[in-house]
């Protein structure tokens, strides 16, 4: 049987944001090309062969320009799936978080990426 790849795009889970200057409550960063980037991820061959599936959850720190400046993997089923997600992180673009004055600020967002093999 031939296995094919199916990515399930889940809703983005926002952990929260942090205002760089401490002024008021910030709006969360908004992803601009999430679906495009996630759909470009190559399912690692070793994971296909071993039937490894699951969710990679990564928390991203987004700068005032909407670029990923740091990341932390919260959970992942194996390092190969984690590394597949890590490889595309620089391609992600975001609308930056905004403080109550509408100024762009740094923020955090959690991104789930699901890997599922189908027959």
Residue pairs with C-beta under 8 A, 6 or more apart in sequence:
1 119
2 119
3 48
3 51
3 117
3 118
3 119
4 117
4 118
4 119
5 43
5 48
5 115
5 116
5 117
5 118
6 116
6 117
6 118
7 38
7 39
7 41
7 113
7 114
7 115
7 116
8 114
8 116
9 34
9 35
9 38
9 39
9 114
10 55
10 112
10 114
12 31
12 34
12 109
12 110
12 111
12 112
13 110
13 111
13 112
14 28
14 108
14 109
14 110
15 59
15 108
15 109
15 110
16 28
16 107
16 108
17 26
17 27
17 28
17 29
17 97
17 105
17 106
17 107
17 108
17 109
18 26
18 97
18 105
18 106
18 107
18 108
19 25
19 26
19 97
19 99
19 105
19 106
20 64
20 105
20 106
21 99
21 103
21 105
23 99
23 100
23 101
23 103
24 99
24 100
24 101
25 99
25 100
26 97
26 98
26 99
26 100
26 105
26 107
27 97
27 98
27 99
28 97
28 107
28 109
29 60
29 62
29 66
29 94
29 95
29 96
29 97
29 107
29 108
29 109
30 94
30 95
31 92
31 93
31 94
31 109
31 111
32 66
32 93
32 94
32 95
33 91
33 92
33 93
34 92
34 111
37 88
37 91
37 92
38 88
38 113
40 88
40 91
41 84
41 85
41 87
41 88
41 113
42 84
43 84
43 115
43 117
44 80
44 81
44 83
44 84
46 52
46 80
47 53
47 78
47 80
47 81
47 115
48 117
51 117
52 77
52 78
52 80
52 81
52 115
53 77
53 115
53 116
53 117
54 76
54 77
54 78
54 81
54 114
54 115
55 75
55 76
55 77
55 112
55 113
55 114
55 115
56 73
56 75
56 76
56 77
56 81
56 82
56 84
56 85
56 112
56 113
56 114
56 115
57 73
57 74
57 75
57 76
57 110
57 111
57 112
57 113
58 71
58 72
58 73
58 74
58 85
58 86
58 89
58 110
58 111
58 113
59 71
59 72
59 73
59 74
59 108
59 109
59 110
59 111
60 68
60 70
60 71
60 89
60 92
60 94
60 108
60 109
60 110
60 111
61 68
61 69
61 70
61 71
61 106
61 107
61 108
62 68
62 69
62 94
62 96
62 97
62 106
62 107
62 108
62 109
63 69
63 96
63 106
64 96
64 104
64 105
64 106
65 96
65 104
66 93
66 94
66 95
66 96
66 104
67 93
67 94
68 89
68 90
68 92
68 94
69 106
71 86
71 89
73 82
73 85
73 86
74 110
76 82
76 85
77 115
81 115
84 115
85 113
92 111
94 109
96 104
96 105
96 106
96 107
97 104
97 105
97 106
97 107
98 104
98 105
99 105
